[in-house]
Amino acid sequence: MSTTQAQDLVFVSVTEATRLLGYKDRRTVYKLIHRGQVKARKVNDGQYRINLASLKAFAGEEV
């Protein structure tokens, strides 16, 4: 498995994504999810997990 493929399998919580992006409010991250600006999955407990590579791409970082 390549590094890129491995990074595609890493997910973070909405709270962690909020912190990584430097936002103060989780609602902003939910807006990004609903607009399709970051890739996310809804897990069994109804919470979202955001794809870390997608989050980094949104933030303009090299993955």
Phi, psi and omega per residue, in radians:
M1 nan 2.296 -3.134
S2 -1.381 2.919 -3.140
T3 -1.077 -0.703 3.132
T4 -1.088 -0.759 3.119
Q5 -1.119 -0.687 3.135
A6 -1.147 -0.692 3.126
Q7 -1.170 -0.523 3.104
D8 -1.167 -0.301 -3.119
L9 -1.693 0.013 -3.125
V10 -1.660 2.224 -3.131
F11 -2.193 2.617 3.095
V12 -2.205 2.784 3.124
S13 -1.315 2.915 3.087
V14 -1.082 -0.691 3.126
T15 -1.089 -0.779 3.125
E16 -1.154 -0.715 3.108
A17 -1.087 -0.695 3.105
T18 -1.051 -0.778 3.132
R19 -1.149 -0.787 -3.116
L20 -1.093 -0.614 3.136
L21 -1.460 -0.167 3.131
G22 1.382 0.343 3.114
Y23 -1.479 2.749 3.123
K24 -1.734 -0.298 -3.030
D25 -2.241 2.255 -3.139
R26 -1.137 -0.409 -3.129
R27 -1.035 -0.546 3.109
T28 -1.100 -0.710 3.124
V29 -1.181 -0.695 3.079
Y30 -1.058 -0.649 3.095
K31 -1.114 -0.725 3.107
L32 -1.063 -0.697 3.130
I33 -1.130 -0.864 -3.069
H34 -1.188 -0.477 3.088
R35 -1.453 -0.146 -3.134
G36 1.386 0.307 -3.121
Q37 -1.397 -0.359 3.006
V38 -2.337 2.590 3.119
K39 -1.461 2.331 -3.138
A40 -2.555 2.774 3.081
R41 -2.241 2.527 3.050
K42 -1.598 2.231 -3.111
V43 -1.725 3.076 -3.015
N44 -0.903 -0.616 -3.105
D45 -1.455 0.116 3.092
G46 1.503 -0.011 3.129
Q47 -1.591 2.761 3.114
Y48 -1.625 2.589 2.962
R49 -2.160 2.260 -3.062
I50 -1.753 2.352 3.107
N51 -1.151 2.145 -3.063
L52 -1.107 -0.704 3.122
A53 -1.089 -0.707 3.103
S54 -1.133 -0.693 3.126
L55 -1.136 -0.763 3.111
K56 -1.127 -0.687 3.104
A57 -1.104 -0.730 3.099
F58 -1.072 -0.701 -3.115
A59 -1.346 -0.150 3.115
G60 1.487 0.291 3.120
E61 -1.570 2.621 3.008
E62 -1.256 2.349 3.132
V63 -1.641 nan nan
